[in-house]
Amino acid sequence: MKHILVIGAGIVGLASAYELRQRGFEVTVIEAQGKAGQETSKANGAQLSYSFVSPLASPVVLRTLHKLLLDRQGALRIRPRADGQQINWLLHFLAACSVSQNRQASEDLLHLGSLSKSVLTELLQQHPIAFSHNRNGKLMVFESDASLTGARDQARFLRSHGVSQEELSADEACRLEPSLLPIKDRIEGAFFTPSEEAGDCEALCTGLSQLLASQGVVFRYNTPVERLAITPGGLVQAYAHDSPLDADAIVLANGTGAQSLAKDAGINLHIYPLRGYSLTYSVDNNSGAPQASVSDIRNKVVYARIGDKLRVAGMIDIGINDPQAIEQRTQTLKSQVKDFFPALKALEPPVAWSGQRPARPDSKPLIGATAMHNLFINAGHGALGFTLAFGSARLLAESVDGDSSPNLHLAARFSL
Ligand SMILES: Cc1cc2nc3c(=O)[nH]c(=O)nc-3n(C[C@H](O)[C@H](O)[C@H](O)COP(=O)(O)OP(=O)(O)OC[C@H]3O[C@@H](n4cnc5c(N)ncnc54)[C@H](O)[C@@H]3O)c2cc1C
């Protein structure tokens, strides 16, 4: 049996380990942290947003770039740095903003989203892991006519790909989601997509790591992989605690950390960390919290109900890492919550979190084989790693298995 070393126990690494184990591989997961799901997969927006996978790079971003550079409280903030990696990433990002690239990436991601939904559904039918999973749909709320018009175009695009959405008036939106009643007068319109889901990504990581351990997958926590090296025979070897790790093949599934390890093997994955923020409120049925996932389109903030918690997430910061700026952005997110759900009565002050999306310029992850015979990649899922993890894992496992499966065509669109 082939032994595969999966580096990273975030949602992407765990899903990869699951798919590999199902195919009979011997799998070891190696993780820098003390348990699974402690980096970007910890407190993300909780959206399994299979139909809303539009890449960040778009003609609209390109047109408004000058404003983005100046707006200190906008949803997307860029602090340019004299850093080769950032400059290189931004240049590739600008190139990916073309209409054609944006359209192609949207279609590729939609297909990957659809595969992910069916793979996760299959997994949960066999192993009902508890992660506050809900299928309450997604309600996008618009406060301006211009943004609503843009949403109608998006709805036409999605309809042509088999995604059904319902346009709602302010009254209808509030009937569906009464927590919006306090801001009803501001609502221009809404779109409801019943097929969207939500869940607690960290809880899924915990459940999945336990399931995998029971299936014989070995976990080595507190073990950062320090580097990759190339043997005289041209194979890649991973090192931790200065010792080589035993494996027939290596999968880089370590999120933002994949960039530097891949560099050791001479590969530039173009993954750059994009910071985002979340707040987690404890709520009950009297808190006035939404049941469906709700998106505040004006501020680009998403809300998801995960059991007795309300997860709020938003903002994309490029090149912003100092604690003061992070605190300021968290305060902005808190005021956006107060503005959008003025009647929300949380049981405790929210828990604030900030994480780094492992983002590629075109928002498409890299999945599959590399030029190095025993090195595989499953990384760069950016703002959509929870949503895309299970389809990506299926493609990755098919690639490791050398399988010419029905997904070959899709896999080709995510390969190096
Ligand atoms: C604010 C915010 C909101 C988001 N909302 C959503 C959402 O609603 N829906 C969605 O689909 N996605 C969302 N995302 C994106 C999603 O969280 C990520 O795409 C996803 O978590 C990436 O998973 P990963 O497994 O690739 O990376 P990670 O979860 O970061 O896992 C990588 C793991 O590798 C380990 N590691 C790194 N380097 C090494 C090394 N050298 N040796 C050993 N271990 C190593 C890390 O410790 C970590 O555990 C959001 C992200 C943010 C920041």
The ligand as an SDF file (V2000), in Angstrom:
LIG
                    3D

 53 58  0  0  0  0  0  0  0  0999 V2000
  -12.6520   35.7990    7.5280 C   0  0  0  0  0  0  0  0  0  0  0  0
  -12.7380   34.5640    6.6640 C   0  0  0  0  0  0  0  0  0  0  0  0
  -13.9750   34.0960    6.2900 C   0  0  0  0  0  0  0  0  0  0  0  0
  -14.0860   32.9770    5.4640 C   0  0  0  0  0  0  0  0  0  0  0  0
  -15.3050   32.4960    5.1590 N   0  0  0  0  0  0  0  0  0  0  0  0
  -15.4440   31.3920    4.3960 C   0  0  0  0  0  0  0  0  0  0  0  0
  -16.7240   30.8730    4.1260 C   0  0  0  0  0  0  0  0  0  0  0  0
  -17.7170   31.3710    4.5910 O   0  0  0  0  0  0  0  0  0  0  0  0
  -16.8060   29.7830    3.3110 N   0  0  0  0  0  0  0  0  0  0  0  0
  -15.6880   29.1970    2.7650 C   0  0  0  0  0  0  0  0  0  0  0  0
  -15.8300   28.2580    1.9930 O   0  0  0  0  0  0  0  0  0  0  0  0
  -14.4490   29.6460    3.0720 N   0  0  0  0  0  0  0  0  0  0  0  0
  -14.2990   30.7180    3.8620 C   0  0  0  0  0  0  0  0  0  0  0  0
  -13.0560   31.2160    4.1640 N   0  0  0  0  0  0  0  0  0  0  0  0
  -11.8910   30.5520    3.5690 C   0  0  0  0  0  0  0  0  0  0  0  0
  -11.5490   29.2530    4.2680 C   0  0  0  0  0  0  0  0  0  0  0  0
  -11.5540   29.4280    5.6550 O   0  0  0  0  0  0  0  0  0  0  0  0
  -10.1580   28.7890    3.8020 C   0  0  0  0  0  0  0  0  0  0  0  0
  -10.1110   28.7610    2.3860 O   0  0  0  0  0  0  0  0  0  0  0  0
   -9.8420   27.3930    4.3190 C   0  0  0  0  0  0  0  0  0  0  0  0
   -9.9550   27.3530    5.7120 O   0  0  0  0  0  0  0  0  0  0  0  0
   -8.4490   26.9710    3.8990 C   0  0  0  0  0  0  0  0  0  0  0  0
   -8.2500   25.6870    4.4090 O   0  0  0  0  0  0  0  0  0  0  0  0
   -6.8190   25.0190    4.3420 P   0  0  0  0  0  0  0  0  0  0  0  0
   -6.9690   23.6680    4.9070 O   0  0  0  0  0  0  0  0  0  0  0  0
   -6.2680   25.1780    2.9740 O   0  0  0  0  0  0  0  0  0  0  0  0
   -5.9080   25.9510    5.2630 O   0  0  0  0  0  0  0  0  0  0  0  0
   -5.8210   25.9890    6.8580 P   0  0  0  0  0  0  0  0  0  0  0  0
   -7.1230   25.8400    7.4950 O   0  0  0  0  0  0  0  0  0  0  0  0
   -5.0120   27.2100    7.1970 O   0  0  0  0  0  0  0  0  0  0  0  0
   -5.0030   24.6980    7.1820 O   0  0  0  0  0  0  0  0  0  0  0  0
   -3.6290   24.5720    6.8940 C   0  0  0  0  0  0  0  0  0  0  0  0
   -3.0190   23.7930    8.0160 C   0  0  0  0  0  0  0  0  0  0  0  0
   -1.6490   23.5370    7.6950 O   0  0  0  0  0  0  0  0  0  0  0  0
   -0.8730   23.7200    8.8530 C   0  0  0  0  0  0  0  0  0  0  0  0
    0.4810   24.0360    8.4110 N   0  0  0  0  0  0  0  0  0  0  0  0
    0.8980   25.1420    7.7370 C   0  0  0  0  0  0  0  0  0  0  0  0
    2.1950   25.0480    7.4500 N   0  0  0  0  0  0  0  0  0  0  0  0
    2.6140   23.8640    7.9640 C   0  0  0  0  0  0  0  0  0  0  0  0
    3.8620   23.1990    7.9970 C   0  0  0  0  0  0  0  0  0  0  0  0
    4.9460   23.7340    7.4410 N   0  0  0  0  0  0  0  0  0  0  0  0
    3.9440   21.9950    8.6270 N   0  0  0  0  0  0  0  0  0  0  0  0
    2.8510   21.4260    9.1890 C   0  0  0  0  0  0  0  0  0  0  0  0
    1.6380   22.0190    9.1880 N   0  0  0  0  0  0  0  0  0  0  0  0
    1.5310   23.2180    8.5790 C   0  0  0  0  0  0  0  0  0  0  0  0
   -1.5520   24.8520    9.5960 C   0  0  0  0  0  0  0  0  0  0  0  0
   -1.2260   24.8320   10.9710 O   0  0  0  0  0  0  0  0  0  0  0  0
   -3.0240   24.5550    9.3310 C   0  0  0  0  0  0  0  0  0  0  0  0
   -3.5990   23.7550   10.3180 O   0  0  0  0  0  0  0  0  0  0  0  0
  -12.9110   32.3240    4.9970 C   0  0  0  0  0  0  0  0  0  0  0  0
  -11.6550   32.7740    5.3990 C   0  0  0  0  0  0  0  0  0  0  0  0
  -11.5570   33.8850    6.2340 C   0  0  0  0  0  0  0  0  0  0  0  0
  -10.2090   34.3500    6.6790 C   0  0  0  0  0  0  0  0  0  0  0  0
  1  2  1  0
  2  3  1  0
  2 52  2  0
  3  4  2  0
  4  5  1  0
  4 50  1  0
  5  6  2  0
  6  7  1  0
  6 13  1  0
  7  8  2  0
  7  9  1  0
  9 10  1  0
 10 11  2  0
 10 12  1  0
 12 13  2  0
 13 14  1  0
 14 15  1  0
 14 50  1  0
 15 16  1  0
 16 17  1  0
 16 18  1  0
 18 19  1  0
 18 20  1  0
 20 21  1  0
 20 22  1  0
 22 23  1  0
 23 24  1  0
 24 25  2  0
 24 26  1  0
 24 27  1  0
 27 28  1  0
 28 29  2  0
 28 30  1  0
 28 31  1  0
 31 32  1  0
 32 33  1  0
 33 34  1  0
 33 48  1  0
 34 35  1  0
 35 36  1  0
 35 46  1  0
 36 37  1  0
 36 45  1  0
 37 38  2  0
 38 39  1  0
 39 40  1  0
 39 45  2  0
 40 41  1  0
 40 42  2  0
 42 43  1  0
 43 44  2  0
 44 45  1  0
 46 47  1  0
 46 48  1  0
 48 49  1  0
 50 51  2  0
 51 52  1  0
 52 53  1  0
M  END
$$$$
